[in-house]
Amino acid sequence: MARQVAYTYKGQAKVINFAYDKYHDMYEAAAAAEGVDLTRFLAMEQQVAMTAKGKGALKSYRLNEFARMGFKDIRMLRDDEQV
């Protein structure tokens, strides 16, 4: 079953194919499709994960950083959904 990720990057809506054997999550797939280097982001995300008491801080950090990079509305598409 093919999976797809829909997202908006710098005001332009896009849909890409997604596979868990190639990408860790949908955020990583969207960044790779746009050629965004996540090296510093992943290092900081790891530090946030080690120091945060709950998953809320990690999720908030991820959403804020991807918004700063120009991404918006990153989500998995259901099989019956068309964009």
Distance bins in CASP14 RR format, pairs under 12 A and 6 or more apart:
PFRMAT RR
TARGET T0000
AUTHOR 0000-0000-0000
RMODE 2
METHOD distances of the structure
MODEL  1
1 17 0 0 0 0 0 1 0 0 0 0 0
1 18 0 0 0 0 0 1 0 0 0 0 0
1 19 0 0 0 0 0 1 0 0 0 0 0
1 20 0 0 0 0 0 1 0 0 0 0 0
1 76 0 0 0 0 0 1 0 0 0 0 0
1 77 0 0 0 0 0 1 0 0 0 0 0
1 78 0 0 0 0 0 1 0 0 0 0 0
1 79 1 0 0 1 0 0 0 0 0 0 0
2 15 0 0 0 0 0 1 0 0 0 0 0
2 16 0 0 0 0 0 1 0 0 0 0 0
2 17 1 0 0 1 0 0 0 0 0 0 0
2 18 0 0 0 0 1 0 0 0 0 0 0
2 19 0 0 0 0 1 0 0 0 0 0 0
2 20 0 0 0 0 0 1 0 0 0 0 0
2 76 0 0 0 0 0 1 0 0 0 0 0
2 77 0 0 0 0 1 0 0 0 0 0 0
2 78 0 0 0 0 0 1 0 0 0 0 0
2 79 0 0 0 0 1 0 0 0 0 0 0
3 15 0 0 0 0 0 1 0 0 0 0 0
3 16 0 0 0 0 1 0 0 0 0 0 0
3 17 1 0 0 1 0 0 0 0 0 0 0
3 18 1 0 1 0 0 0 0 0 0 0 0
3 19 1 0 0 1 0 0 0 0 0 0 0
3 20 0 0 0 0 1 0 0 0 0 0 0
3 21 0 0 0 0 0 1 0 0 0 0 0
3 22 0 0 0 0 0 1 0 0 0 0 0
3 23 0 0 0 0 0 1 0 0 0 0 0
3 25 0 0 0 0 0 1 0 0 0 0 0
3 26 0 0 0 0 1 0 0 0 0 0 0
3 29 0 0 0 0 1 0 0 0 0 0 0
3 75 0 0 0 0 0 1 0 0 0 0 0
3 76 1 0 0 1 0 0 0 0 0 0 0
3 77 1 0 0 1 0 0 0 0 0 0 0
3 78 0 0 0 0 1 0 0 0 0 0 0
3 79 0 0 0 0 1 0 0 0 0 0 0
3 81 0 0 0 0 0 1 0 0 0 0 0
4 14 0 0 0 0 0 1 0 0 0 0 0
4 15 1 0 1 0 0 0 0 0 0 0 0
4 16 1 0 0 1 0 0 0 0 0 0 0
4 17 1 0 1 0 0 0 0 0 0 0 0
4 18 1 0 0 1 0 0 0 0 0 0 0
4 19 0 0 0 0 0 1 0 0 0 0 0
4 26 0 0 0 0 1 0 0 0 0 0 0
4 29 0 0 0 0 1 0 0 0 0 0 0
4 30 0 0 0 0 0 1 0 0 0 0 0
4 33 0 0 0 0 0 1 0 0 0 0 0
4 74 0 0 0 0 0 1 0 0 0 0 0
4 75 0 0 0 0 1 0 0 0 0 0 0
4 76 1 0 0 1 0 0 0 0 0 0 0
4 77 1 0 1 0 0 0 0 0 0 0 0
4 78 0 0 0 0 1 0 0 0 0 0 0
4 79 0 0 0 0 1 0 0 0 0 0 0
4 80 0 0 0 0 0 1 0 0 0 0 0
4 81 0 0 0 0 1 0 0 0 0 0 0
4 82 0 0 0 0 1 0 0 0 0 0 0
4 83 0 0 0 0 1 0 0 0 0 0 0
5 13 0 0 0 0 0 1 0 0 0 0 0
5 14 0 0 0 0 1 0 0 0 0 0 0
5 15 1 0 0 1 0 0 0 0 0 0 0
5 16 1 0 1 0 0 0 0 0 0 0 0
5 17 1 0 0 1 0 0 0 0 0 0 0
5 18 1 0 1 0 0 0 0 0 0 0 0
5 19 0 0 0 0 0 1 0 0 0 0 0
5 20 0 0 0 0 0 1 0 0 0 0 0
5 22 0 0 0 0 0 1 0 0 0 0 0
5 23 0 0 0 0 1 0 0 0 0 0 0
5 25 0 0 0 0 1 0 0 0 0 0 0
5 26 1 0 1 0 0 0 0 0 0 0 0
5 27 0 0 0 0 1 0 0 0 0 0 0
5 28 0 0 0 0 0 1 0 0 0 0 0
5 29 1 0 1 0 0 0 0 0 0 0 0
5 30 1 0 0 1 0 0 0 0 0 0 0
5 31 0 0 0 0 0 1 0 0 0 0 0
5 32 0 0 0 0 0 1 0 0 0 0 0
5 33 0 0 0 0 1 0 0 0 0 0 0
5 34 0 0 0 0 0 1 0 0 0 0 0
5 71 0 0 0 0 0 1 0 0 0 0 0
5 73 0 0 0 0 0 1 0 0 0 0 0
5 74 1 0 0 1 0 0 0 0 0 0 0
5 75 1 0 0 1 0 0 0 0 0 0 0
5 76 1 0 1 0 0 0 0 0 0 0 0
5 77 1 0 0 1 0 0 0 0 0 0 0
5 78 0 0 0 0 0 1 0 0 0 0 0
5 81 0 0 0 0 0 1 0 0 0 0 0
5 83 0 0 0 0 0 1 0 0 0 0 0
6 12 0 0 0 0 0 1 0 0 0 0 0
6 13 1 0 0 1 0 0 0 0 0 0 0
6 14 1 0 0 1 0 0 0 0 0 0 0
6 15 1 0 1 0 0 0 0 0 0 0 0
6 16 0 0 0 0 1 0 0 0 0 0 0
6 17 0 0 0 0 0 1 0 0 0 0 0
6 18 0 0 0 0 1 0 0 0 0 0 0
6 26 0 0 0 0 1 0 0 0 0 0 0
6 29 0 0 0 0 0 1 0 0 0 0 0
6 30 0 0 0 0 1 0 0 0 0 0 0
6 33 0 0 0 0 0 1 0 0 0 0 0
6 71 0 0 0 0 0 1 0 0 0 0 0
6 72 0 0 0 0 0 1 0 0 0 0 0
6 73 1 0 0 1 0 0 0 0 0 0 0
6 74 1 0 0 1 0 0 0 0 0 0 0
6 75 1 0 1 0 0 0 0 0 0 0 0
6 76 1 0 0 1 0 0 0 0 0 0 0
6 77 1 0 1 0 0 0 0 0 0 0 0
6 78 0 0 0 0 0 1 0 0 0 0 0
6 81 0 0 0 0 1 0 0 0 0 0 0
6 82 0 0 0 0 0 1 0 0 0 0 0
6 83 1 0 1 0 0 0 0 0 0 0 0
7 13 1 0 0 1 0 0 0 0 0 0 0
7 14 1 0 1 0 0 0 0 0 0 0 0
7 15 0 0 0 0 1 0 0 0 0 0 0
7 16 1 0 0 1 0 0 0 0 0 0 0
7 18 0 0 0 0 0 1 0 0 0 0 0
7 26 1 0 0 1 0 0 0 0 0 0 0
7 27 0 0 0 0 1 0 0 0 0 0 0
7 28 0 0 0 0 0 1 0 0 0 0 0
7 29 0 0 0 0 1 0 0 0 0 0 0
7 30 1 0 1 0 0 0 0 0 0 0 0
7 31 0 0 0 0 1 0 0 0 0 0 0
7 32 0 0 0 0 0 1 0 0 0 0 0
7 33 0 0 0 0 1 0 0 0 0 0 0
7 34 0 0 0 0 1 0 0 0 0 0 0
7 36 0 0 0 0 0 1 0 0 0 0 0
7 66 0 0 0 0 1 0 0 0 0 0 0
7 67 0 0 0 0 0 1 0 0 0 0 0
7 69 0 0 0 0 0 1 0 0 0 0 0
7 70 0 0 0 0 1 0 0 0 0 0 0
7 71 1 0 1 0 0 0 0 0 0 0 0
7 72 1 0 0 1 0 0 0 0 0 0 0
7 73 1 0 0 1 0 0 0 0 0 0 0
7 74 1 0 1 0 0 0 0 0 0 0 0
7 75 1 0 0 1 0 0 0 0 0 0 0
7 76 0 0 0 0 0 1 0 0 0 0 0
7 77 0 0 0 0 0 1 0 0 0 0 0
7 83 0 0 0 0 0 1 0 0 0 0 0
8 14 1 0 0 1 0 0 0 0 0 0 0
8 15 0 0 0 0 0 1 0 0 0 0 0
8 30 0 0 0 0 1 0 0 0 0 0 0
8 34 0 0 0 0 0 1 0 0 0 0 0
8 66 0 0 0 0 0 1 0 0 0 0 0
8 67 0 0 0 0 0 1 0 0 0 0 0
8 69 0 0 0 0 0 1 0 0 0 0 0
8 70 0 0 0 0 1 0 0 0 0 0 0
8 71 1 0 0 1 0 0 0 0 0 0 0
8 72 1 0 1 0 0 0 0 0 0 0 0
8 73 1 0 1 0 0 0 0 0 0 0 0
8 74 0 0 0 0 1 0 0 0 0 0 0
8 75 0 0 0 0 0 1 0 0 0 0 0
8 83 0 0 0 0 0 1 0 0 0 0 0
9 15 0 0 0 0 0 1 0 0 0 0 0
9 16 0 0 0 0 0 1 0 0 0 0 0
9 27 0 0 0 0 0 1 0 0 0 0 0
9 30 1 0 0 1 0 0 0 0 0 0 0
9 31 0 0 0 0 1 0 0 0 0 0 0
9 32 0 0 0 0 0 1 0 0 0 0 0
9 33 0 0 0 0 1 0 0 0 0 0 0
9 34 1 0 1 0 0 0 0 0 0 0 0
9 35 0 0 0 0 0 1 0 0 0 0 0
9 36 0 0 0 0 1 0 0 0 0 0 0
9 66 0 0 0 0 1 0 0 0 0 0 0
9 67 0 0 0 0 0 1 0 0 0 0 0
9 69 0 0 0 0 1 0 0 0 0 0 0
9 70 1 0 0 1 0 0 0 0 0 0 0
9 71 1 0 1 0 0 0 0 0 0 0 0
9 72 1 0 0 1 0 0 0 0 0 0 0
9 73 0 0 0 0 1 0 0 0 0 0 0
9 74 0 0 0 0 1 0 0 0 0 0 0
10 30 0 0 0 0 0 1 0 0 0 0 0
10 34 0 0 0 0 1 0 0 0 0 0 0
10 36 0 0 0 0 0 1 0 0 0 0 0
10 66 0 0 0 0 0 1 0 0 0 0 0
10 67 0 0 0 0 0 1 0 0 0 0 0
10 68 0 0 0 0 0 1 0 0 0 0 0
10 69 0 0 0 0 1 0 0 0 0 0 0
10 70 1 0 1 0 0 0 0 0 0 0 0
10 71 0 0 0 0 1 0 0 0 0 0 0
10 72 0 0 0 0 1 0 0 0 0 0 0
11 34 0 0 0 0 0 1 0 0 0 0 0
11 67 0 0 0 0 0 1 0 0 0 0 0
11 70 0 0 0 0 1 0 0 0 0 0 0
11 71 0 0 0 0 1 0 0 0 0 0 0
11 72 1 0 0 1 0 0 0 0 0 0 0
11 73 0 0 0 0 1 0 0 0 0 0 0
12 33 0 0 0 0 0 1 0 0 0 0 0
12 34 0 0 0 0 1 0 0 0 0 0 0
12 70 0 0 0 0 0 1 0 0 0 0 0
12 71 0 0 0 0 0 1 0 0 0 0 0
12 72 0 0 0 0 0 1 0 0 0 0 0
12 73 0 0 0 0 0 1 0 0 0 0 0
13 30 0 0 0 0 0 1 0 0 0 0 0
13 71 0 0 0 0 0 1 0 0 0 0 0
13 72 0 0 0 0 1 0 0 0 0 0 0
13 73 0 0 0 0 1 0 0 0 0 0 0
13 74 0 0 0 0 0 1 0 0 0 0 0
13 75 0 0 0 0 0 1 0 0 0 0 0
13 77 0 0 0 0 0 1 0 0 0 0 0
13 83 1 0 0 1 0 0 0 0 0 0 0
14 29 0 0 0 0 0 1 0 0 0 0 0
14 30 0 0 0 0 1 0 0 0 0 0 0
14 33 1 0 0 1 0 0 0 0 0 0 0
14 34 0 0 0 0 1 0 0 0 0 0 0
14 70 0 0 0 0 0 1 0 0 0 0 0
14 71 0 0 0 0 1 0 0 0 0 0 0
14 72 0 0 0 0 0 1 0 0 0 0 0
14 73 0 0 0 0 0 1 0 0 0 0 0
14 74 0 0 0 0 0 1 0 0 0 0 0
14 75 0 0 0 0 0 1 0 0 0 0 0
14 77 0 0 0 0 0 1 0 0 0 0 0
14 83 0 0 0 0 1 0 0 0 0 0 0
15 26 0 0 0 0 0 1 0 0 0 0 0
15 29 0 0 0 0 0 1 0 0 0 0 0
15 30 0 0 0 0 0 1 0 0 0 0 0
15 33 0 0 0 0 1 0 0 0 0 0 0
15 73 0 0 0 0 0 1 0 0 0 0 0
15 74 0 0 0 0 0 1 0 0 0 0 0
15 75 0 0 0 0 0 1 0 0 0 0 0
15 76 0 0 0 0 0 1 0 0 0 0 0
15 77 1 0 0 1 0 0 0 0 0 0 0
15 81 0 0 0 0 1 0 0 0 0 0 0
15 82 0 0 0 0 1 0 0 0 0 0 0
15 83 1 0 1 0 0 0 0 0 0 0 0
16 22 0 0 0 0 0 1 0 0 0 0 0
16 23 0 0 0 0 1 0 0 0 0 0 0
16 26 0 0 0 0 1 0 0 0 0 0 0
16 27 0 0 0 0 0 1 0 0 0 0 0
16 28 0 0 0 0 0 1 0 0 0 0 0
16 29 1 0 0 1 0 0 0 0 0 0 0
16 30 1 0 0 1 0 0 0 0 0 0 0
16 31 0 0 0 0 0 1 0 0 0 0 0
16 32 0 0 0 0 1 0 0 0 0 0 0
16 33 1 0 1 0 0 0 0 0 0 0 0
16 34 0 0 0 0 1 0 0 0 0 0 0
16 35 0 0 0 0 0 1 0 0 0 0 0
16 74 0 0 0 0 0 1 0 0 0 0 0
16 75 0 0 0 0 0 1 0 0 0 0 0
16 76 0 0 0 0 0 1 0 0 0 0 0
16 77 0 0 0 0 1 0 0 0 0 0 0
16 83 0 0 0 0 0 1 0 0 0 0 0
17 23 0 0 0 0 0 1 0 0 0 0 0
17 26 0 0 0 0 0 1 0 0 0 0 0
17 29 0 0 0 0 1 0 0 0 0 0 0
17 30 0 0 0 0 0 1 0 0 0 0 0
17 32 0 0 0 0 0 1 0 0 0 0 0
17 33 0 0 0 0 1 0 0 0 0 0 0
17 76 0 0 0 0 0 1 0 0 0 0 0
17 77 0 0 0 0 0 1 0 0 0 0 0
18 24 0 0 0 0 0 1 0 0 0 0 0
18 25 0 0 0 0 1 0 0 0 0 0 0
18 26 1 0 0 1 0 0 0 0 0 0 0
18 27 0 0 0 0 0 1 0 0 0 0 0
18 28 0 0 0 0 1 0 0 0 0 0 0
18 29 1 0 1 0 0 0 0 0 0 0 0
18 30 0 0 0 0 1 0 0 0 0 0 0
18 32 0 0 0 0 0 1 0 0 0 0 0
18 33 0 0 0 0 1 0 0 0 0 0 0
18 74 0 0 0 0 0 1 0 0 0 0 0
18 75 0 0 0 0 0 1 0 0 0 0 0
18 76 1 0 0 1 0 0 0 0 0 0 0
18 77 0 0 0 0 1 0 0 0 0 0 0
19 25 0 0 0 0 0 1 0 0 0 0 0
19 26 0 0 0 0 0 1 0 0 0 0 0
19 28 0 0 0 0 0 1 0 0 0 0 0
19 29 0 0 0 0 1 0 0 0 0 0 0
19 32 0 0 0 0 0 1 0 0 0 0 0
20 26 0 0 0 0 1 0 0 0 0 0 0
20 28 0 0 0 0 0 1 0 0 0 0 0
20 29 0 0 0 0 1 0 0 0 0 0 0
20 76 0 0 0 0 0 1 0 0 0 0 0
21 29 0 0 0 0 0 1 0 0 0 0 0
22 28 0 0 0 0 1 0 0 0 0 0 0
22 29 1 0 0 1 0 0 0 0 0 0 0
22 32 0 0 0 0 1 0 0 0 0 0 0
22 33 0 0 0 0 0 1 0 0 0 0 0
23 29 1 0 1 0 0 0 0 0 0 0 0
23 30 0 0 0 0 1 0 0 0 0 0 0
23 31 0 0 0 0 1 0 0 0 0 0 0
23 32 1 0 0 1 0 0 0 0 0 0 0
23 33 0 0 0 0 1 0 0 0 0 0 0
23 38 0 0 0 0 0 1 0 0 0 0 0
23 76 0 0 0 0 0 1 0 0 0 0 0
24 30 0 0 0 0 0 1 0 0 0 0 0
24 31 0 0 0 0 0 1 0 0 0 0 0
24 32 0 0 0 0 0 1 0 0 0 0 0
24 38 0 0 0 0 1 0 0 0 0 0 0
24 42 0 0 0 0 1 0 0 0 0 0 0
24 45 0 0 0 0 0 1 0 0 0 0 0
24 62 0 0 0 0 0 1 0 0 0 0 0
25 31 0 0 0 0 0 1 0 0 0 0 0
25 32 0 0 0 0 0 1 0 0 0 0 0
25 38 0 0 0 0 0 1 0 0 0 0 0
25 42 0 0 0 0 0 1 0 0 0 0 0
25 45 0 0 0 0 0 1 0 0 0 0 0
25 58 0 0 0 0 0 1 0 0 0 0 0
25 59 0 0 0 0 0 1 0 0 0 0 0
25 62 0 0 0 0 1 0 0 0 0 0 0
25 66 0 0 0 0 0 1 0 0 0 0 0
25 74 0 0 0 0 1 0 0 0 0 0 0
25 75 0 0 0 0 0 1 0 0 0 0 0
25 76 0 0 0 0 1 0 0 0 0 0 0
26 32 0 0 0 0 0 1 0 0 0 0 0
26 33 0 0 0 0 0 1 0 0 0 0 0
26 62 0 0 0 0 0 1 0 0 0 0 0
26 66 0 0 0 0 0 1 0 0 0 0 0
26 71 0 0 0 0 0 1 0 0 0 0 0
26 73 0 0 0 0 0 1 0 0 0 0 0
26 74 1 0 1 0 0 0 0 0 0 0 0
26 75 1 0 0 1 0 0 0 0 0 0 0
26 76 1 0 1 0 0 0 0 0 0 0 0
26 77 0 0 0 0 1 0 0 0 0 0 0
27 33 0 0 0 0 0 1 0 0 0 0 0
27 34 0 0 0 0 0 1 0 0 0 0 0
27 36 0 0 0 0 1 0 0 0 0 0 0
27 38 0 0 0 0 1 0 0 0 0 0 0
27 41 0 0 0 0 1 0 0 0 0 0 0
27 42 0 0 0 0 0 1 0 0 0 0 0
27 45 0 0 0 0 1 0 0 0 0 0 0
27 58 0 0 0 0 0 1 0 0 0 0 0
27 59 0 0 0 0 0 1 0 0 0 0 0
27 61 0 0 0 0 0 1 0 0 0 0 0
27 62 1 0 0 1 0 0 0 0 0 0 0
27 63 0 0 0 0 1 0 0 0 0 0 0
27 65 0 0 0 0 1 0 0 0 0 0 0
27 66 1 0 0 1 0 0 0 0 0 0 0
27 67 0 0 0 0 0 1 0 0 0 0 0
27 69 0 0 0 0 1 0 0 0 0 0 0
27 71 1 0 0 1 0 0 0 0 0 0 0
27 73 0 0 0 0 0 1 0 0 0 0 0
27 74 1 0 0 1 0 0 0 0 0 0 0
27 75 0 0 0 0 0 1 0 0 0 0 0
27 76 0 0 0 0 0 1 0 0 0 0 0
28 34 0 0 0 0 0 1 0 0 0 0 0
28 35 0 0 0 0 0 1 0 0 0 0 0
28 36 0 0 0 0 1 0 0 0 0 0 0
28 37 0 0 0 0 0 1 0 0 0 0 0
28 38 1 0 0 1 0 0 0 0 0 0 0
28 39 0 0 0 0 0 1 0 0 0 0 0
28 41 0 0 0 0 1 0 0 0 0 0 0
28 42 0 0 0 0 1 0 0 0 0 0 0
28 45 0 0 0 0 0 1 0 0 0 0 0
28 62 0 0 0 0 0 1 0 0 0 0 0
28 66 0 0 0 0 0 1 0 0 0 0 0
28 71 0 0 0 0 0 1 0 0 0 0 0
28 74 0 0 0 0 0 1 0 0 0 0 0
29 35 0 0 0 0 0 1 0 0 0 0 0
29 36 0 0 0 0 0 1 0 0 0 0 0
29 38 0 0 0 0 0 1 0 0 0 0 0
29 71 0 0 0 0 0 1 0 0 0 0 0
29 74 0 0 0 0 1 0 0 0 0 0 0
29 75 0 0 0 0 0 1 0 0 0 0 0
29 76 0 0 0 0 0 1 0 0 0 0 0
30 36 0 0 0 0 1 0 0 0 0 0 0
30 38 0 0 0 0 0 1 0 0 0 0 0
30 62 0 0 0 0 0 1 0 0 0 0 0
30 66 1 0 0 1 0 0 0 0 0 0 0
30 69 0 0 0 0 1 0 0 0 0 0 0
30 70 0 0 0 0 0 1 0 0 0 0 0
30 71 1 0 0 1 0 0 0 0 0 0 0
30 72 0 0 0 0 0 1 0 0 0 0 0
30 73 0 0 0 0 0 1 0 0 0 0 0
30 74 1 0 1 0 0 0 0 0 0 0 0
30 75 0 0 0 0 1 0 0 0 0 0 0
30 76 0 0 0 0 0 1 0 0 0 0 0
31 37 0 0 0 0 1 0 0 0 0 0 0
31 38 1 0 1 0 0 0 0 0 0 0 0
31 39 0 0 0 0 0 1 0 0 0 0 0
31 40 0 0 0 0 0 1 0 0 0 0 0
31 41 0 0 0 0 1 0 0 0 0 0 0
31 42 0 0 0 0 1 0 0 0 0 0 0
31 62 0 0 0 0 0 1 0 0 0 0 0
31 65 0 0 0 0 0 1 0 0 0 0 0
31 66 1 0 0 1 0 0 0 0 0 0 0
31 69 1 0 0 1 0 0 0 0 0 0 0
31 70 0 0 0 0 0 1 0 0 0 0 0
31 71 1 0 0 1 0 0 0 0 0 0 0
31 74 0 0 0 0 1 0 0 0 0 0 0
32 38 0 0 0 0 1 0 0 0 0 0 0
33 71 0 0 0 0 0 1 0 0 0 0 0
33 74 0 0 0 0 0 1 0 0 0 0 0
34 66 0 0 0 0 0 1 0 0 0 0 0
34 69 0 0 0 0 1 0 0 0 0 0 0
34 70 0 0 0 0 1 0 0 0 0 0 0
34 71 1 0 0 1 0 0 0 0 0 0 0
34 74 0 0 0 0 0 1 0 0 0 0 0
35 69 0 0 0 0 0 1 0 0 0 0 0
35 71 0 0 0 0 0 1 0 0 0 0 0
36 42 0 0 0 0 0 1 0 0 0 0 0
36 65 0 0 0 0 0 1 0 0 0 0 0
36 66 0 0 0 0 1 0 0 0 0 0 0
36 68 0 0 0 0 0 1 0 0 0 0 0
36 69 1 0 1 0 0 0 0 0 0 0 0
36 70 0 0 0 0 1 0 0 0 0 0 0
36 71 0 0 0 0 1 0 0 0 0 0 0
37 43 0 0 0 0 0 1 0 0 0 0 0
37 69 0 0 0 0 0 1 0 0 0 0 0
38 44 0 0 0 0 0 1 0 0 0 0 0
38 45 0 0 0 0 1 0 0 0 0 0 0
38 46 0 0 0 0 0 1 0 0 0 0 0
38 62 0 0 0 0 0 1 0 0 0 0 0
38 65 0 0 0 0 1 0 0 0 0 0 0
38 66 0 0 0 0 1 0 0 0 0 0 0
38 69 0 0 0 0 1 0 0 0 0 0 0
38 71 0 0 0 0 0 1 0 0 0 0 0
39 45 0 0 0 0 0 1 0 0 0 0 0
39 46 0 0 0 0 0 1 0 0 0 0 0
40 46 0 0 0 0 0 1 0 0 0 0 0
40 47 0 0 0 0 0 1 0 0 0 0 0
40 65 0 0 0 0 1 0 0 0 0 0 0
40 69 0 0 0 0 0 1 0 0 0 0 0
41 47 0 0 0 0 0 1 0 0 0 0 0
41 48 0 0 0 0 0 1 0 0 0 0 0
41 61 0 0 0 0 1 0 0 0 0 0 0
41 62 0 0 0 0 1 0 0 0 0 0 0
41 64 0 0 0 0 0 1 0 0 0 0 0
41 65 1 0 1 0 0 0 0 0 0 0 0
41 66 0 0 0 0 1 0 0 0 0 0 0
41 68 0 0 0 0 1 0 0 0 0 0 0
41 69 1 0 0 1 0 0 0 0 0 0 0
41 71 0 0 0 0 0 1 0 0 0 0 0
42 48 0 0 0 0 0 1 0 0 0 0 0
42 49 0 0 0 0 0 1 0 0 0 0 0
42 61 0 0 0 0 0 1 0 0 0 0 0
42 62 0 0 0 0 0 1 0 0 0 0 0
42 65 0 0 0 0 0 1 0 0 0 0 0
43 49 0 0 0 0 0 1 0 0 0 0 0
43 50 0 0 0 0 0 1 0 0 0 0 0
43 65 0 0 0 0 0 1 0 0 0 0 0
44 50 0 0 0 0 0 1 0 0 0 0 0
44 51 0 0 0 0 0 1 0 0 0 0 0
44 52 0 0 0 0 0 1 0 0 0 0 0
44 57 0 0 0 0 0 1 0 0 0 0 0
44 58 0 0 0 0 0 1 0 0 0 0 0
44 61 1 0 0 1 0 0 0 0 0 0 0
44 62 0 0 0 0 0 1 0 0 0 0 0
44 64 0 0 0 0 0 1 0 0 0 0 0
44 65 1 0 0 1 0 0 0 0 0 0 0
44 68 0 0 0 0 0 1 0 0 0 0 0
45 51 0 0 0 0 0 1 0 0 0 0 0
45 52 0 0 0 0 0 1 0 0 0 0 0
45 55 0 0 0 0 0 1 0 0 0 0 0
45 57 0 0 0 0 0 1 0 0 0 0 0
45 58 1 0 0 1 0 0 0 0 0 0 0
45 59 0 0 0 0 0 1 0 0 0 0 0
45 60 0 0 0 0 0 1 0 0 0 0 0
45 61 1 0 0 1 0 0 0 0 0 0 0
45 62 1 0 0 1 0 0 0 0 0 0 0
45 63 0 0 0 0 0 1 0 0 0 0 0
45 64 0 0 0 0 0 1 0 0 0 0 0
45 65 1 0 0 1 0 0 0 0 0 0 0
45 66 0 0 0 0 0 1 0 0 0 0 0
46 52 0 0 0 0 0 1 0 0 0 0 0
46 58 0 0 0 0 1 0 0 0 0 0 0
46 61 0 0 0 0 0 1 0 0 0 0 0
46 62 0 0 0 0 0 1 0 0 0 0 0
47 57 0 0 0 0 0 1 0 0 0 0 0
47 58 0 0 0 0 0 1 0 0 0 0 0
47 61 0 0 0 0 1 0 0 0 0 0 0
48 54 0 0 0 0 0 1 0 0 0 0 0
48 55 0 0 0 0 0 1 0 0 0 0 0
48 56 0 0 0 0 1 0 0 0 0 0 0
48 57 1 0 0 1 0 0 0 0 0 0 0
48 58 1 0 1 0 0 0 0 0 0 0 0
48 59 0 0 0 0 1 0 0 0 0 0 0
48 60 0 0 0 0 1 0 0 0 0 0 0
48 61 1 0 1 0 0 0 0 0 0 0 0
48 62 0 0 0 0 1 0 0 0 0 0 0
48 64 0 0 0 0 0 1 0 0 0 0 0
48 65 0 0 0 0 1 0 0 0 0 0 0
49 55 0 0 0 0 1 0 0 0 0 0 0
49 56 0 0 0 0 0 1 0 0 0 0 0
49 57 0 0 0 0 1 0 0 0 0 0 0
49 58 1 0 1 0 0 0 0 0 0 0 0
49 59 0 0 0 0 0 1 0 0 0 0 0
49 61 0 0 0 0 1 0 0 0 0 0 0
49 62 0 0 0 0 0 1 0 0 0 0 0
50 57 0 0 0 0 0 1 0 0 0 0 0
50 58 0 0 0 0 1 0 0 0 0 0 0
51 57 0 0 0 0 1 0 0 0 0 0 0
51 58 0 0 0 0 1 0 0 0 0 0 0
51 61 0 0 0 0 0 1 0 0 0 0 0
52 58 1 0 1 0 0 0 0 0 0 0 0
52 59 0 0 0 0 1 0 0 0 0 0 0
52 60 0 0 0 0 1 0 0 0 0 0 0
52 61 0 0 0 0 1 0 0 0 0 0 0
52 62 0 0 0 0 0 1 0 0 0 0 0
54 60 0 0 0 0 0 1 0 0 0 0 0
54 61 0 0 0 0 0 1 0 0 0 0 0
55 61 0 0 0 0 0 1 0 0 0 0 0
55 62 0 0 0 0 0 1 0 0 0 0 0
56 62 0 0 0 0 1 0 0 0 0 0 0
56 63 0 0 0 0 1 0 0 0 0 0 0
56 64 0 0 0 0 0 1 0 0 0 0 0
57 63 0 0 0 0 0 1 0 0 0 0 0
57 64 0 0 0 0 0 1 0 0 0 0 0
58 64 0 0 0 0 0 1 0 0 0 0 0
58 65 0 0 0 0 0 1 0 0 0 0 0
59 65 0 0 0 0 0 1 0 0 0 0 0
59 66 0 0 0 0 0 1 0 0 0 0 0
60 66 0 0 0 0 0 1 0 0 0 0 0
60 67 0 0 0 0 0 1 0 0 0 0 0
61 67 0 0 0 0 0 1 0 0 0 0 0
61 68 0 0 0 0 0 1 0 0 0 0 0
62 68 0 0 0 0 0 1 0 0 0 0 0
62 69 0 0 0 0 0 1 0 0 0 0 0
62 71 0 0 0 0 0 1 0 0 0 0 0
62 74 0 0 0 0 1 0 0 0 0 0 0
63 69 0 0 0 0 0 1 0 0 0 0 0
63 70 0 0 0 0 0 1 0 0 0 0 0
63 71 0 0 0 0 1 0 0 0 0 0 0
63 72 0 0 0 0 1 0 0 0 0 0 0
63 73 0 0 0 0 0 1 0 0 0 0 0
63 74 0 0 0 0 1 0 0 0 0 0 0
63 75 0 0 0 0 0 1 0 0 0 0 0
64 70 0 0 0 0 0 1 0 0 0 0 0
64 71 0 0 0 0 0 1 0 0 0 0 0
64 72 0 0 0 0 0 1 0 0 0 0 0
65 71 0 0 0 0 1 0 0 0 0 0 0
65 74 0 0 0 0 0 1 0 0 0 0 0
66 72 0 0 0 0 1 0 0 0 0 0 0
66 73 0 0 0 0 0 1 0 0 0 0 0
66 74 1 0 0 1 0 0 0 0 0 0 0
67 73 0 0 0 0 1 0 0 0 0 0 0
67 74 0 0 0 0 1 0 0 0 0 0 0
73 83 0 0 0 0 0 1 0 0 0 0 0
75 81 0 0 0 0 1 0 0 0 0 0 0
75 83 0 0 0 0 0 1 0 0 0 0 0
76 83 0 0 0 0 0 1 0 0 0 0 0
77 83 1 0 0 1 0 0 0 0 0 0 0
END
